Amino acid sequence: MSLMITDECIACDACREECPNEAIEEGDPVYLIDSDMCTECVGSFDEPQCIEVCPVDCIVLDPDNQETVQELQLKFNQLQEEE
């Protein structure tokens, strides 16, 4: 499952800097996570870094983008090949 940012976002920019896949971008009024690029940090870290640094706990699992760990790993591998 990729992650999403809720309306509680205060646009502090902490999450964007931590994302290893550069899946987070500034939105209006809250930041957005590109589900095609979000791997929940599978392949890079044990835990999603954006969740770890979010001061208002506004990053949650996106119920519309459910993925297994294996699917997230495959997505990570594909993103690495594109670089």
N, C-alpha and C positions, 0 to 999 in steps of 0.2 A: 504494500500500500504506500503510495506516496503521501507526502504531508501537505497540509494546507494551513494558511494563516487566517485566523479569525478576525472579526471586526474590533477586537480588543487591542490590536496592534497599535503601538505608539510610534511606529516608524523610527525607531532608535538606530537602525542600521547594524545592530550587533549580529544578527543572524546572517546577513548577506556576506559579511566578511569571513564567516566561519564555514560556509558551504564549499566543500571540495569540488563540487560539480558546477558551480556558478549557476545554480538553478533558481536562485532567489533574486528578484528584481523589484525595484521601487515601483509601487502602484499608487493609485489615487483613490482613497486616502491611505490604504494599508498596503504593505508589501505582498507580493505574489510569489508562489512557488510553481515553477514549470514542471508539471507531472511527468513530462517526457524526459526530464533531466534528473529528477529527484530519485535517489536510490536509498534514501533514509540512511545515508553514509555507509551502506553495505559496500565492502571493498576498500573503504578508507578508515573507518573507525567502528568501534563496538556499539556506539550509541549515536543517534542523530545529533550533530553538533549544534544545530540551530535551536533545538529544544533545550540543550544544556545551557546556552547563553541567554535565552530569552528572559528578560526581567519580568514579563507579565504573563508568562505561560499561555501564550496565544497560538502556539503551533501544535496542531493535533493531526491525527490520522485522517486522511481524506476518504470518507466512505464511498465516494464515487470512483476511486482508483485503487482497488484492492489488488495487491501483488504479493506473491510468496517471496521468501528469502531467495529462492533459486531464481525467480524472475528478476528480482532486484539485482542479483549478482550478474545475470546475463546482461541487463541494461548497463550496469557499470562497465562490464567488459567491452560492450559495444561503444560506449562513450570514450573509453580509453583508445580504442582503435581509430576513432575519428580524429583524435588529436594529432 
